[in-house]
Each structure stands twice: as C-alpha cells, then as structure tokens.
Amino acid sequence: MQIGIPTETKRHEYRVAATPSAVRTLVVSGHEVRVQAGAGLGSGFGDDAYRAAGARLVDAAEEAWAAELVLKVKEPVPEEHRLLRSGQILFTFLHLAADRPLTEALLAAGTTAIAYETVEGRGGGLPLLTPMSEVAGRMAPQVGAYHLHRFLGGRGVLLGGVPGVEAGEVAILGGGVVGTNAAKVALGLGARVTLLDVDHRRLQYLDDVFGGRVQTVMSNVGTVREAAHRADLLIGAVLIPGARAPRLVPRDLLREMKPGAVIVDVAVDQGGCVETIRPTTHDAPTYEVDGVVHYGVANMPGAVPNTSTRALSYQTLPYVQRLADAGLGALRDDPGFLGGLNAHRGRLAHQGVGAAFDLPAVAPATVLA
C-alpha cells in the first residue's frame, strides 16, 4: 500500500506521524512510504533518517496526501480540506465532536476517516489516545504552575509552597489517564491535590495508588463548585470517547474562584469541560475571563514533540501495519479497531459526533457493509 506522511500544518505542531524506525518496519513489509521533506525536523528526525529507512521523500504536501493511506498527528486544518478525497484512508486524531466544518468536509469528500482517539484496545481502554493523554496530563500541572506567576496574571502562588507557608491547591476534574498523570506531577511539585470522578471504583483505585496523598471526591455539581472555590489551579481532565466533553464548570462559577486562579482544560480539543474555554496556541496560550486565567492549548503534547512522536508512533505502528496489509479488512476483523471509524463514503459512523451536531450516524459495521 502507498502510505503518505505529510508535514503537520497546525500552528506550533512539531510532531510527525511516524518515526524513521516505524517507516523502516513498513518498508520492510513491502509498503511504499512517502514522507514530505521536513516532516520530522520538529521532532528531531531529519530527512536523511527517513531516506535511510527506505522512505521516498516528496517536496509537496499533495504528493503525500495522494497516497492510499495518509498518516497524520492532528486533524486536517481548513487549508487541508481540499486534499480530502474518496478512496482515501485518513488515520489521525480527529476530535470531530468539536469540529463541525471538518466533519462536513470529510462527509462531502467521502474520505474514510479513522480516529486515533476512538480506537479501543482488545482489553479495553483507548490505546492510541493513552500516550498523548499521559503527556498532556503530566504537562498540565507544569504549565499551570508557570501561569500562576503574577507577571502572567496568576495568583502569585508557588504550588509547592515553602516551609511555613502552605502549598497551593490543585483540583483535577476526571480520574482517567489525564487526571492520574496530572495528579502524579502535581504531587511531585508538592501541591495539595483533590481529584474528582463519577466512578467510585476508580476513586478507590486511585486512593490505593496514591496512598491517601490525593484527596478523592465523588464528582457532582456541588463538589465541583467546592473544589473550584479552593483551587489555585483547576485541571479539566474529563473524557467521553469521541463525544463532546460535558460542561462541568459554568461561567457563573468563575466569579466564585480565587482571583488569578488558573484553569488548564485538557479536554479543549473535545470542546472543553469549562464553559468559557476556547482553543489557544502555544505562542498565545492564555486569556482571562472574570479574573481567572484560562489555558486552552489544544495540542499540548506538540510542545514536547520528540517524546510525543516516539510515544505515539510506538502505539500506532501495529495498527498502521494491519491497515497497510489488509486495508479496511483490518477493521472488520477487530471490533475495537472498528470503533475508530468515524466516517466512510459520506456517512457518519460515530454516534457521539452525530449527537454533537444533530447529524444522522450509523454503526461502523453497517457503514462498512
């Protein structure tokens, strides 16, 4: 199969869809891999490394997009919508429930779109989303701690405190992969951490894992408000796979938060769990609403592309290999992989996306049949 890897064009996105070692694996298996020149530079992988791996270097994005299977990291930006076409398999993060224009562009083009974030593992979980959730979760307390600096509009609070002065308060909404990793780093910084989730069994597990050092609380409207009142840093870490994130922090709650508190909403690429959040970029990451600093960068792992690219590529390669070897038959043979199908030949195949935009959606197996 012809596999194309274009350069990412989202602002300040430095990751690339496959490492040279992953490309070598695909080439050895008999596939042609076209890599756009410069695609790996931001992650520390030069063109010579891809040539040595057996890739064919191409100058134009159109040449990479002309392949049968296109691998990306981030969703196509509006300038790339013209490159979508029928008969093309696109395998990338899509986050369609927060992007109606892209959803409509994929349906109009007839592209077969498979989303990393909705592929399910054979033993459960979301294996292709997990590595980036781990990165974003670990980054969230770091960027939150930085933006608590007074000269950036924050409260001027050091999360770890110092002897004789209490540590800062971190509230984390969601105890999944993002929330767990955020709690690890927040604890490492010396903060007092409260983690909220709707699943009591998950809270029991986290209480055991952290040995009681994290305060675990059942999440509801009241407890979220209480945690927000106390928080110097509030981290949004909720996820409903493929669907729009639930709104847990309404606008009116901001007025009850501490002036200069910071919100880092990792769920922003699925619409966010904070009513006032909107996507931002690494060069202009924050804005203020009602005295609260909002951080809404939608591609946080793109700031650490060497780590992120390797972590993502290690996980996606087995799925890419199966797609390249068997085409869409790889989806039919694996119900979890089939769950990644979001669109095919002009039909929407994910109920969560359909619900977000009031569009008809059918089961992935029905679409393929």
Beta strands, then each sheet from edge to edge (+ up, - down):
strand 1: 2-5
strand 2: 32-36
strand 3: 56-58
strand 4: 69-71
strand 5: 89-92
strand 6: 112-115
strand 7: 169-173
strand 8: 192-197
strand 9: 214-218
strand 10: 233-236
strand 11: 262-265
strand 12: 286-289
strand 13: 292-295
strand 14: 341-344
strand 15: 347-348
sheet 1: 3+ 2+ 1+ 4+ 5+ 6+ 14- 15+
sheet 2: 9+ 8+ 7+ 10+ 11+ 13+ 12-
end
